[in-house]
Amino acid sequence: MKTKASVKFGLIDVTAKKDSQLSVNDKQEFVDILDLKDDNLEETKYGTCEKNQFALDGSFELMPDELDNMGWWSNQMSDEHGNFTTPLVLEINFTEPHSSMGLTLIFSQTGDFCNKLNIKYYDLKNNLLKDLNFTPNKHKYICKGVVENYGKIIITFYSTNNPYRYLKLYKILYGAEIVFEGDNLMSANVLEEIDLLSSEISINTLDFTVYSEDDDFSIINPQGFYRLLQQRQKLEATETFIKEDKVKNMGTFYLDKWKNEKEKTMKFKAIDLIGVIDKTDFHGGMYTNILFKDLIEEIFTSAGLESDEYEIQEELKNLTLTGYIPICSHREAIQQAVFAIGAVADCSRSEKIKIYKVENVEENNIIEKTNIFQGTKTIKQNELVTGVEIVSHNYRKGTELEKVYDGTVDEGQTKILFDEPVHDITCENVEIVEYNCNYAIVNAAGETDIIINGYKYKDNLQTYLVEVEQLNAAQKQNTLKIKSAYLVNKSNARTVAKRVLDYYQKTYKTGFDFLLNDETVSEDVEIEGDFEQKLVGHITKLDIDLTGGFIAGTELNARVKEANNG
């Protein structure tokens, strides 16, 4: 199975397009210049009255009476030499400073493009930062050059590669997309993991090493890309099956670490979106019968995610939760929520976080033994758990007024963290700007001593024990204890404990190396083997070598397939 891996490195300022205000000195009447801000704009190849433009190969369409989504078409046509009598000017203004490694301009896919242009970058005070000339030689062209803190761009277009042409510009990317593949991609590995109980939420990773003659990726190059990296610098990994001409999406990742191993060799580590939200804190709160979808939205909105960056299985949305979330990372907050309802959160091979329930299936896809590398298979029984003891947290508002903070704050705003959840706080001498049960933000006119009074929540703890119905003589008791699931209360404690206990019954941990096809983590698969009894199970780990033939090391939580299931 011949495959080819690639990693697309999007050195794009993702905020610049939204912040841009566009104006031009020349355009067709049907043009809406705001089309250049549309990420999804796609060109339709129309035949026009331009000389020798309308190819009779069936790829062009006649122009309809009404046109939209046209990008920017100039009203002026270039002359017999391809020059514009009056140069075309696009001015882009911003309200905030932006930085990027130049611009990527996308012209018409018909083979017509501007072949001579100038770009001037200015700061927000209209001071000239850079004045650069370019001679594009293809329809998608990177106007390269690192520019920091620009507030205005003026692009002047002088000519087209073919005579008698309108300028047709369809997209502007504030930066560049660089693809590493072939000899430049020395190694690439994707690690996908999932905890089926959601006792933790795994972070998927992409590790890859590249070779580049270009100094732009050198950390010590003052004109290089290193200083432009953003907190959420996006990377996209793909695997191409050459014989089938099929491309598999292997996930969207975000740069985490970068180092130069040698002068021309760079090693990168990237994490998925779950890893990104693990780096920021959620303020937590006290919740009573909150819809699961509303709690998830609160957590993800706090983490800076848009609604299209996560999805929730429909049947989970209207489940309710009651309890408490302390100040923790956004990843830990999601773990508290999904554990309480028996779901998982997973980002594998996607650009969004997916929340869903893992179910056993009757008809399993089969991992054929011809795809399993001989001598790599291992199998052992999971730890035998005979009982699960879970602590339920049942919070009630306290009735005794207490001092919850006593200290000095500086002038301006100060964030104060409480060591226990509180409610109905009061404080003299300062303004309480914002608070919930875990913290308060106060605003002081000057340095001052303050006392915050409030009522503490009381956590009425109860334990619930669920055990297997009958132990045989050879079995010893082994009770798993769960203490810190704060959205587990007396109404759902037994359900949660029973679910955990069931997970550990008659299951095996098996692993092997195999040629990966379409298998994914959490998928319930059958393992073809030489035994009469069939093993099926959910994949919990895939360690995938993208550059080494698409071979994966896998682990599964397996069980014996019941005979009446096939």
Buried (B, 14 or more C-beta within 10 A) or exposed (E): EEBBBBBBBBBBBBEBBEBBEBEBBBBBEEBBBEBBBBEEBEBEEBBBEBEEBBEEEEEBEEBEEEBEEBBBBBBBBBBEEBEBEEBBBBBBBBEEEBBBBBBBBBBBBBEBBBBBBBBBBBBBEEEEBBEBEBEBEEBBBBBEBBBBEBBBBBBBBBBBBBBBBBBBBBBBBBBBBBBBBEEBBBBBBBBBBBBBBBEEBBBBBBBBBBBBEEEBBBEEBEEBBBEBEBEEBBBBBBBBBEEEEEEBEBBBBBBBEBEBEEEBBBBBBBBBBBBBBBBEBBBBBBBEEBBBBBBBBBBBEBBEBEEEBBBBEEEBEEBBBBBBBBBBBBBBBBBBBBBBBBBBBBBBBBBBBBBBEBEEEEEBBEBEBEBBEEEEBEBEEBEBBBBBBBBBBBBEBBEEEEEBBEEEBEEEBBEBEBEBBBBEBEBEEBEBEEBBBBBBBBBBEEEBEBEBBBBBBBBEEEEBBBBBEEEEEEEEEEEBEBEEBBBBBEBBBBBBBBBBBBBBEEBBBBBBBBBBBEBBBBBBBBBBBEEEEBBBBBBBBBBBBBBEEBBBBBBBBBBBBEEEEE
